[in-house]
Amino acid sequence: MLNTLISLGLTRIEAEIYVFLTKNGPQKEADLVNTLNVNDQQLHHNLSNLQEKGFVNSTPKQDNIFFAVPFKKVLENLIEAKLEETERIKKEKTELLST
């Protein structure tokens, strides 16, 4: 699964965090630091990236609890984004070729 996630655009550490959350359920950021053996700053940066990419969500409370978005939903979102990108490129191609 790690290689698949990396091929979908995640870094190795992002993929490891996502897999960990899918296997172990919701986690506090502090617990992830201890369990995954990464520093606070590195983990925070990677969790933010995962949230932007739609792989992870968190609770809005002071003690953020992070959880993995179901892989099926992640794949659906990625497919939709790629289709939108394809349509945008087609439109730009048409506009460029018409000038």
LINCOR-V560691 format. One record per residue. N is the residue number from 1. OMEGA is omega as a letter, one per 30 degrees, with the letter a starting at -180 (* if undefined). D_LAST is the distance of its C-alpha to the last C-alpha in Angstrom with 2 decimals. Layout:
<<N | OMEGA | D_LAST> <N | OMEGA | D_LAST>>
This chain:
<<1 | l | 45.03> <2 | a | 44.36> <3 | l | 42.15> <4 | l | 40.19> <5 | l | 39.63> <6 | l | 38.59> <7 | l | 36.08> <8 | l | 34.68> <9 | l | 34.05> <10 | l | 37.45> <11 | l | 39.43> <12 | a | 42.89> <13 | l | 44.68> <14 | l | 42.40> <15 | l | 43.11> <16 | l | 46.82> <17 | a | 46.92> <18 | l | 45.20> <19 | l | 47.55> <20 | a | 50.52> <21 | l | 49.67> <22 | a | 49.19> <23 | a | 52.55> <24 | l | 54.55> <25 | a | 53.18> <26 | a | 52.48> <27 | l | 53.51> <28 | a | 54.00> <29 | a | 52.06> <30 | l | 55.38> <31 | l | 56.48> <32 | l | 53.27> <33 | a | 53.83> <34 | a | 57.31> <35 | a | 56.55> <36 | l | 53.41> <37 | l | 54.85> <38 | l | 51.91> <39 | a | 52.07> <40 | a | 51.24> <41 | l | 48.16> <42 | a | 46.67> <43 | a | 47.40> <44 | l | 46.05> <45 | a | 42.74> <46 | l | 42.40> <47 | l | 43.45> <48 | l | 40.82> <49 | l | 38.14> <50 | l | 39.51> <51 | l | 39.45> <52 | a | 35.80> <53 | l | 34.95> <54 | a | 37.07> <55 | a | 39.87> <56 | l | 42.62> <57 | l | 43.80> <58 | l | 46.70> <59 | a | 49.23> <60 | a | 48.89> <61 | a | 52.44> <62 | l | 53.65> <63 | a | 54.54> <64 | l | 51.17> <65 | a | 51.62> <66 | l | 48.71> <67 | a | 48.13> <68 | l | 45.76> <69 | l | 43.37> <70 | a | 44.24> <71 | l | 42.33> <72 | l | 41.25> <73 | l | 39.58> <74 | a | 37.93> <75 | l | 36.49> <76 | l | 35.28> <77 | l | 33.51> <78 | l | 31.92> <79 | l | 30.72> <80 | l | 29.26> <81 | l | 27.46> <82 | l | 26.03> <83 | l | 24.88> <84 | l | 23.15> <85 | l | 21.49> <86 | l | 20.39> <87 | l | 18.89> <88 | l | 17.04> <89 | l | 15.62> <90 | a | 14.65> <91 | l | 12.86> <92 | l | 11.01> <93 | l | 10.24> <94 | l | 8.93> <95 | a | 6.68> <96 | a | 5.60> <97 | a | 5.51> <98 | a | 3.82> <99 | * | 0.00>>
